[in-house]
Structures are given as C-alpha cells and as structure tokens.
Amino acid sequence: MQTNPTHSSLVALGDSFTEGMSDRLPDGTYRGWADLLAGRMAATAPGFRYANLAVRGKLIRQIVDEQVGVAADMGADVITLVGGLNDTLRPKCDMAQVRDLLTEAVERLAPRCEQLVLMRSPGRHGPVLERFRPRMEALFECVDELAGRHGALVVDLYGAPALADPRLWDVDRLHLTADGHRRVAEAVWQTLGYAPRDPEWHLPPEATLPPGWAARRAADARFARQHLLPWIGRRLTGRSSGDGLPPKRPELLPYETR
C-alpha cells in the first residue's frame, strides 16, 4: 500500500454492489461507492479518468467474459474487482468453478494495472443469508489467497461491524444504503493509502430504539412480497435483474462529479 498516492485512473468491475444499488440519485440512477471513490481520487489528480463496467446480477463467468478483457485493455492505474457473491447465492453453485474463474480474472488483471483491489464483500445477518454463509466465506478465502500471490489489496468489508448493521442496508436487504456505500468508499480510499476522512467508518451508527414487534413483522412481510419472492424466482429460472442492461460507465473518460 502506498502512502499519499496519486492515481490517474480507475476501472471498477462487478455486479450490483459496484454499480451502486441502492444509492439512488434524484434522477433514478445509482451512484454507489465506486463513483464516490472516483470523485475523491479525481480531486487529487487533474484529468482523472474513470470507467465502471459493473452490471447488476452478473455472475463471475459473465464478469470474466464481458468485463475482464475490456478492463485489462484500458490500462488503468487502479482496477477494483468484486465478483462471485451472486454465484454463492444461487441454489446450485460450483465453488470450484467460481474459484477457477476468479483466479483467471486476477491473473489477467493484476499484470495490467498498477494496483488491483479485491474485496471481502459485506454481509448482513439473517436467516436467508445464513444458509449461504459457508460459500461466502470460502469465496473470501480464495480472495485472500489470490491477493497474496498477485500483490492485490484486499478491503475487508465482511469483518466491519458497521456493514453487518441492518440500518445500513436497503429495504431489499441485499444492497447497501447511501451511508453504507459512503463507508465502502472510505474503506477502499484508506486501503489505497489515502489519508482517512472517517477513521471510524467500520463502526456502527449510534444506537437507536429498534422498531416494535408489529413493525418488524410488517417489514418482513413487505420484504418477502416485494423482494424475496421475486429474487427466488429469478434464481430458480436463471434470470437476472441485469439482463439486457449495458455497463454503467463503459469508457475510461474524465470523471465529472454528479
């Protein structure tokens, strides 16, 4: 990790987490941690360029096939790669294949940038995700091993108490709120060696009174109806929320804050 680095470009690869859901802007588009990070980096480097190839719902095979080659050819200083978590949440998941594909991605990207950044993705607690937690942790073990072999940085969001706090997750319980994305941007910013702006990003917000039993049950019912059942339906049929969508920011262009 550098101290007080200066980077001239950033390319972000991944799925909905890197696309920025659910950090919604007034125009209905998503911002997210990668945009926030790019804005900070741009403030330190005139002419800073940024591309975000992420598309919601992408599996690691799709990230490798559709994003890795494009990113490798861009010649960016920093590349962030977050992928594989959607695979672990599928009813059937070949973890050996996920590891092989992630390994391929890292081996192709690491030599083509100044600094590759990987992540142990955040995960909140809950009965649905508990079923998949062993797969998630196996994925993160692979991330750590690859980082050690290829000189990549690892941002440990999984171990941050704040990002397990349900208050930092949207009503769909799968995507971070604006404050959650802000904290992720801070975590990556610090991991790259920039001076901290929020040294306590990993700590949960101040305690608040939890909602009552009736409010929690009503929220559970809305979540199941509006988000969980459609999500299960897509998993069972092999469909994705990102089918047909283009990359968020497909070209490496000068960054303008939105």
Backbone torsions as a table, in degrees:
resi	resn	phi	psi	omega
1	MET	NA	132.0	178.0
2	GLN	-79.3	165.4	172.6
3	THR	-114.3	129.3	-176.5
4	ASN	50.6	56.5	-176.3
5	PRO	-74.3	165.4	171.2
6	THR	-131.8	115.3	179.7
7	HIS	-115.6	144.2	-176.1
8	SER	-101.9	-8.0	-177.1
9	SER	-161.6	154.3	-178.3
10	LEU	-143.1	134.3	171.6
11	VAL	-125.8	128.8	-178.5
12	ALA	-111.7	132.1	179.5
13	LEU	-119.1	147.9	174.8
14	GLY	152.2	-148.9	-174.9
15	ASP	-122.0	-146.2	-174.8
16	SER	-61.6	-31.3	179.6
17	PHE	-60.5	-43.2	-179.6
18	THR	-83.9	-25.4	174.0
19	GLU	-64.9	-30.9	175.2
20	GLY	114.0	5.8	176.6
21	MET	-65.6	133.2	9.0
22	SER	-115.5	42.5	177.4
23	ASP	-85.6	79.2	-171.0
24	ARG	-84.1	135.7	175.6
25	LEU	-90.8	165.0	-178.7
26	PRO	-56.0	-29.3	-179.0
27	ASP	-84.4	4.8	177.0
28	GLY	92.0	-8.4	176.5
29	THR	-84.3	171.7	-178.9
30	TYR	-107.4	143.2	175.9
31	ARG	-96.9	-91.3	175.0
32	GLY	94.8	172.0	-172.3
33	TRP	-62.1	-36.9	-176.9
34	ALA	-66.9	-40.6	176.0
35	ASP	-63.9	-42.7	179.5
36	LEU	-62.1	-43.4	178.6
37	LEU	-62.6	-44.2	179.3
38	ALA	-60.0	-40.3	178.4
39	GLY	-61.9	-41.0	178.2
40	ARG	-66.3	-45.7	-178.6
41	MET	-64.7	-36.8	179.4
42	ALA	-63.3	-31.8	-179.5
43	ALA	-68.8	-17.9	-179.9
44	THR	-101.3	-7.9	-173.9
45	ALA	-143.5	100.2	177.0
46	PRO	-54.5	138.0	-179.7
47	GLY	80.6	11.5	-178.8
48	PHE	-56.7	137.5	-178.2
49	ARG	-117.3	149.7	-173.3
50	TYR	-146.7	136.2	171.6
51	ALA	-132.6	144.8	177.1
52	ASN	-132.1	107.5	-175.7
53	LEU	-92.2	3.0	-173.8
54	ALA	-67.4	145.5	174.6
55	VAL	-139.2	130.2	-178.7
56	ARG	-54.2	143.3	174.4
57	GLY	82.2	-2.7	-174.9
58	LYS	-69.7	137.9	173.3
59	LEU	-89.3	166.9	-175.0
60	ILE	-63.8	-33.5	176.3
61	ARG	-61.6	-42.3	179.9
62	GLN	-68.1	-37.9	177.8
63	ILE	-63.0	-43.3	178.8
64	VAL	-64.6	-45.6	-175.3
65	ASP	-72.6	-35.9	-169.9
66	GLU	-105.1	-22.8	-171.8
67	GLN	-117.0	-37.1	-170.9
68	VAL	-62.9	-47.8	-179.3
69	GLY	-62.8	-40.4	178.6
70	VAL	-62.5	-45.9	-179.0
71	ALA	-65.0	-41.7	-178.8
72	ALA	-61.0	-34.7	-178.2
73	ASP	-78.8	-11.4	-177.4
74	MET	-78.6	-22.5	177.8
75	GLY	66.9	37.2	-178.5
76	ALA	-75.9	154.8	174.4
77	ASP	-65.6	-47.1	-176.2
78	VAL	-122.5	133.9	172.2
79	ILE	-124.0	131.0	173.1
80	THR	-107.6	134.9	-179.8
81	LEU	-128.5	117.6	174.9
82	VAL	-131.5	113.6	-178.2
83	GLY	-162.1	161.9	178.6
84	GLY	106.3	-21.5	-176.7
85	LEU	-67.9	-37.5	177.0
86	ASN	-60.6	-34.8	177.3
87	ASP	-62.9	-42.5	-176.7
88	THR	-66.5	-19.6	-178.6
89	LEU	-93.4	0.6	176.4
90	ARG	-79.0	151.1	178.3
91	PRO	-55.5	-40.1	176.9
92	LYS	-117.4	128.3	-177.1
93	CYS	-142.5	123.3	176.1
94	ASP	-91.7	95.6	-175.2
95	MET	-65.6	-29.8	176.9
96	ALA	-63.4	-40.8	178.0
97	GLN	-67.7	-40.0	177.6
98	VAL	-59.4	-45.4	178.5
99	ARG	-62.1	-41.7	-179.9
100	ASP	-63.5	-42.2	-178.7
101	LEU	-69.9	-39.8	176.9
102	LEU	-64.2	-39.3	176.8
103	THR	-61.6	-43.9	177.8
104	GLU	-59.5	-44.0	-179.4
105	ALA	-61.0	-46.7	-178.2
106	VAL	-65.6	-41.9	-179.1
107	GLU	-64.9	-30.1	178.7
108	ARG	-81.8	-32.4	-174.0
109	LEU	-88.3	-39.0	-172.7
110	ALA	-56.4	-42.1	-179.4
111	PRO	-74.7	-9.7	-172.0
112	ARG	-105.2	11.5	177.9
113	CYS	-146.5	164.0	177.6
114	GLU	-71.2	-39.2	-178.8
115	GLN	-147.6	121.3	173.6
116	LEU	-94.8	135.7	-179.3
117	VAL	-120.2	124.5	175.6
118	LEU	-112.2	167.9	-178.0
119	MET	-140.7	147.0	161.7
120	ARG	-93.5	104.6	-169.7
121	SER	-63.4	153.0	178.0
122	PRO	-71.3	153.8	177.0
123	GLY	-149.7	121.9	177.7
124	ARG	-82.9	167.3	180.0
125	HIS	-89.0	151.7	178.7
126	GLY	162.4	156.6	-175.1
127	PRO	-63.1	-31.5	-179.1
128	VAL	-70.0	-49.6	-176.4
129	LEU	-73.1	-25.3	-179.8
130	GLU	-59.6	-32.9	179.6
131	ARG	-61.6	-33.7	-174.6
132	PHE	-99.3	-0.6	-173.8
133	ARG	-58.7	-41.1	178.1
134	PRO	-58.5	-38.5	176.7
135	ARG	-64.7	-44.3	-179.9
136	MET	-58.1	-45.5	-177.4
137	GLU	-69.3	-31.2	174.1
138	ALA	-65.8	-37.7	176.4
139	LEU	-62.4	-43.0	-177.6
140	PHE	-69.4	-31.9	174.7
141	GLU	-62.7	-39.8	177.1
142	CYS	-64.2	-41.8	177.7
143	VAL	-57.4	-47.0	-179.0
144	ASP	-62.3	-42.7	-179.1
145	GLU	-64.3	-44.3	-179.3
146	LEU	-65.4	-40.0	178.6
147	ALA	-61.0	-42.3	179.4
148	GLY	-63.3	-35.7	-177.5
149	ARG	-79.3	-27.9	-170.9
150	HIS	-118.2	9.3	176.3
151	GLY	71.1	23.6	177.8
152	ALA	-83.8	154.2	173.1
153	LEU	-88.6	146.4	176.6
154	VAL	-119.4	125.1	174.9
155	VAL	-96.8	114.5	-175.3
156	ASP	-89.6	86.6	176.3
157	LEU	-82.4	-27.3	-178.8
158	TYR	-63.2	-32.6	-178.1
159	GLY	-91.0	6.9	-178.4
160	ALA	-90.1	117.6	-179.1
161	PRO	-55.7	-36.0	-177.9
162	ALA	-59.3	-39.2	-172.8
163	LEU	-83.6	2.1	168.2
164	ALA	-97.9	-4.8	-178.2
165	ASP	-76.6	123.3	-177.7
166	PRO	-60.1	-20.8	-179.8
167	ARG	-69.7	-16.2	178.8
168	LEU	-97.8	12.4	178.9
169	TRP	-118.6	143.8	-179.4
170	ASP	-68.6	173.7	-177.6
171	VAL	-63.3	-21.2	178.3
172	ASP	-79.0	-9.7	176.1
173	ARG	64.4	13.2	178.6
174	LEU	-118.2	-17.6	-174.9
175	HIS	-129.2	147.0	-177.5
176	LEU	-75.0	154.0	171.7
177	THR	-76.3	178.3	177.0
178	ALA	-58.4	-41.4	179.6
179	ASP	-66.9	-36.0	175.8
180	GLY	-62.2	-44.5	178.2
181	HIS	-64.9	-37.3	177.7
182	ARG	-60.0	-41.1	-179.1
183	ARG	-68.3	-37.5	177.1
184	VAL	-64.3	-44.4	177.4
185	ALA	-57.2	-42.0	178.2
186	GLU	-63.0	-41.1	-179.1
187	ALA	-63.2	-44.4	179.3
188	VAL	-67.8	-42.6	177.4
189	TRP	-53.4	-49.1	-179.6
190	GLN	-68.6	-39.3	-179.8
191	THR	-62.7	-32.4	177.1
192	LEU	-73.9	-11.5	176.2
193	GLY	106.2	4.7	177.9
194	TYR	-76.9	154.1	-178.7
195	ALA	-64.1	132.7	-177.9
196	PRO	-59.3	141.0	170.4
197	ARG	-105.7	-26.5	176.9
198	ASP	-138.1	86.5	-177.3
199	PRO	-61.4	-18.5	-177.0
200	GLU	-107.0	28.7	-178.8
201	TRP	-57.1	-30.0	-174.8
202	HIS	-82.1	-6.7	-178.7
203	LEU	-90.7	142.7	-179.2
204	PRO	-64.1	157.1	174.3
205	PRO	-61.5	165.8	178.3
206	GLU	-58.2	147.4	-176.7
207	ALA	-62.4	141.4	174.6
208	THR	-130.4	162.1	178.2
209	LEU	-67.2	128.7	179.3
210	PRO	-70.2	154.2	176.8
211	PRO	-64.2	155.0	-179.5
212	GLY	-71.1	172.1	-176.6
213	TRP	-58.4	-46.7	-177.3
214	ALA	-63.0	-41.2	179.5
215	ALA	-65.5	-38.7	178.9
216	ARG	-65.6	-42.3	-179.9
217	ARG	-66.2	-39.0	178.2
218	ALA	-64.8	-40.6	178.1
219	ALA	-65.1	-39.3	177.6
220	ASP	-61.4	-42.4	-178.9
221	ALA	-65.1	-43.3	178.3
222	ARG	-63.3	-42.6	179.9
223	PHE	-60.4	-46.1	-179.1
224	ALA	-62.9	-41.9	-176.0
225	ARG	-73.0	-44.8	-171.6
226	GLN	-88.6	-26.0	-172.0
227	HIS	-126.8	-49.8	-173.6
228	LEU	-65.7	-50.1	-177.5
229	LEU	-63.5	-44.8	175.2
230	PRO	-61.3	-37.7	179.0
231	TRP	-63.7	-45.2	177.5
232	ILE	-61.7	-41.2	178.8
233	GLY	-59.5	-42.2	178.5
234	ARG	-66.2	-39.4	179.4
235	ARG	-62.7	-42.5	-176.0
236	LEU	-71.7	-28.4	-177.0
237	THR	-100.3	-2.1	178.8
238	GLY	76.3	13.8	178.2
239	ARG	-88.6	164.3	-179.9
240	SER	-134.8	147.2	176.5
241	SER	-65.4	-17.1	-178.9
242	GLY	-99.7	5.7	-179.1
243	ASP	-56.5	124.7	177.3
244	GLY	84.1	-4.3	-178.9
245	LEU	-86.9	143.3	177.8
246	PRO	-82.2	165.6	172.9
247	PRO	-57.5	152.3	-175.9
248	LYS	-62.3	-46.3	-176.9
249	ARG	-145.2	84.0	-165.7
250	PRO	-74.3	-14.6	-177.9
251	GLU	-114.9	148.0	178.3
252	LEU	-83.4	95.3	-172.7
253	LEU	-125.9	160.5	175.3
254	PRO	-52.5	138.1	-175.3
255	TYR	-88.8	133.7	174.2
256	GLU	-121.5	124.4	-178.4
257	THR	-64.6	133.8	177.7
258	ARG	-97.0	NA	NA
